[in-house]
């Protein structure tokens, strides 16, 4: 059952996301541009910072704040619309959006869908079935992106980045036991591959979520929750 506290928390979290996207990263873009950092490099750093400070942080807080996924799902869909409109109008938020793709929109959609599905699969007993794949997408993918940006100064795939992602995702997966660690390893491998318009914001959470679902059905002893 929805509560006033959950509604208030949703508003606070929504404002936080908008602050990171509209204020914090815009300021960081200006700082990086002032230090002669290439435009796309600055944009890519900002996208990964948004991954961590919004998608990752908010997802981690969900199990401790909400009883159902209704508010998180609605928030995610509203943010997806908020991020899609600039693409539609041709007026991008240049400090983190790019005309080459709208992956940040699919990020929001998958965030809301996977967290909701995870809660439903658990029978309403645990958010972690959905939160963990979303954290892999938000924080794990951000880590691999930051490593690649440092090494290559451009958006590219690198097994070094995937190794860095695995160093986070596998231990993080221990929240759900062995199955979670396996899901973290699979997510770190899958991230290396994408085929536009299907990006790793889709494949990473879906693949790891599928591992957790299969474990729940066929190997529940691999799960700690």
Protein Blocks (a to p, Z undefined) as FASTA:
>chain_A
ZZfklmmmmmmmmmmmmmmmmmmmmmmmmmmmmnopafklmmmmmmmmmmmmmmmmmmmm
mmmmpmbfklmmmmmmmmmmmmmmmmmnopacfklpcfkbcklmmmmmmmmmmmmmmmmm
nnopafklmmmmmmmmmmmmmmmmmmmmmmnopacddfklmmmmmmmmmmmmmmnojmlm
mmmmmmmmmmmpccdfbdfklmmmmmmmmmmmmmmmmmmmlpcZZ
